[in-house]
Amino acid sequence: MKAIIFDSDTSKLQLSREIELLKVCYLIADSLCAAGQPAANISFQKSYKKYSLNKKLQYILLQVASQDYPEKDEYIAQVNEFIILSKKVQNLKRIPPQTFVIIKRSTALYTNWFDSMVLEILEQQQKLGIVDMYSWVDDKVLEFAVLGLSACEERRKRDAEINGKELLELLFPKDSNESSILVFPADLFQNHYLTEEEKADLVEKDGVPLKGVNIYDCFTIPNIKSLTSLELKALRGQLSENLKEFREKVDKWLVYCKENDEINIQVAELKKEVISCTLTVQEALTHNEMLNGVAYNAKVNVRDFTVYLGIAPVTSIWKYYQEFKVLDDETLDIIKETIASIGSYPEFLPVVCISSCYRNLDRMEELVDVLKAEQLDMTRTKKWISVD
């Protein structure tokens, strides 16, 4: 079972949510494929040191464009002017002294700006646990794909066709024995992605309406957000045997869906073979000492992640990609045109959806009383350490 987590730098999905999807899938899947922006984020620490000056400038433009700077347009104009000047200078046999000084000073200025951005980004990534995720590559659990999506506007337009083809191969692998599945946040199974007319077309032959994405609750994983990479590795090892049957049955179901494109049969097989074995997985999660320890040490509440399996209309996936700006319009149009010209792609795809919610602990009232006492008890004395 290979879980594919795909997003792009234009997406509205928060980075912290992407990391949650990766962490959950690291536990439940045999392997992961991080595509687009998740791949760029994980590999950033190793790749930024090799950036050329031009790539650093393009990265600055990308970051400035995504932020709400008061002088955003002015900054972008200045960087673009310097890029144009640099290109002109490269074609000169002799650089005028004044121009040489401007190039030298501007290069130092933008290099320092890039370095300060890197420090801020790496600090944020460290807090989210992204930096340590690269070790998953060494463990043969994680691989990357479609890295070209994180690019400047000019590059994005030039690479739209390439990215479209790569994404199609990722979404619709040609090898029928490759059991990969797309992973989405809970937003995907909201019915508002389809119009009433589109929903009307999604009616099973026995008359049961699909109403968009058809998903089924598998199990809930208690809070893993605070776990470090080493703790996640340990937890993955603990749960490996408990998840073995689930992973194998998901693999067989994914292959079954490729061989049988009738959605009634796909859903029936999912309920019969896969959902039936999830109770034992839930029991293992419920009684896991590490997960219970996280909940025990939490001050007020924990965040649970519920894993769903199901079938999604490709129409819903395109709507999700469009609404959340996972794909720019140009790339999306190229993909749709390619599908229309070939006409051999399925109308439905197996998906994993992951939702999250905060769960109040049984002892919440007790903990709140303790917190209040610590804040309001004026008789408590502070301990000071004197340093000469």
Buried (B, 14 or more C-beta within 10 A) or exposed (E): BBBBBBBBBBBEBEBEBBBBBBBBBBBBBBBBBBBBBBBBBBBBBEEBEEBEBEBBBBBBBBBBBEEEEEEEEEBBEBBEEBBEBBEEBEEEEEBEEEEEEBBEEBBEEBBEBBEEBBEEBBEBBEEBBBBBBBEBBEEEBBBBBBBBBBBBEEBBEEBBBEBBBBBBEBBBBEEEEEBBBBBBBBBBBBEEBBEEEBBEEBEEEEEEEBEBBBBBBBBBBBBBBEBEBEBBBEBBEBBEEBBEBBBBBBBBBBBBBBEEEEBEEBBEBBEEBBBEBBEBBBEBBEEBEBBEEBBEEBEEBBBBBBBBBBBBBBBBBBBBBBEBBBBBEBBBEBBEEBBEEEEEBBEBBBBBBBBBEEBEBEEBEEBEEEEEEEEEEEEEEEEEEEEE
